[in-house]
Amino acid sequence: MLCPYLKEPFDDCYCLRMSSLDIERTVFFCSMQFKSCEIYINHYAHITTKEIKYA
């Protein structure tokens, strides 16, 4: 399973930057390890909190 935000990534996602420093992170975090990605965790928590607040 790939990161659900890979098709529409956030501005700070590794897959958008793709510098030589981010290639390893992109491969690791955008694939099956996306739930351990700091960027995913931060945005997911923000989105989840927003959904609960407005539900």
Buried (B, 14 or more C-beta within 10 A) or exposed (E): EEBEBEEEBEEEBBBEBEEEEBEEBBEBBBEEEBEEBEBBEEBBEEEEEEEEEEE
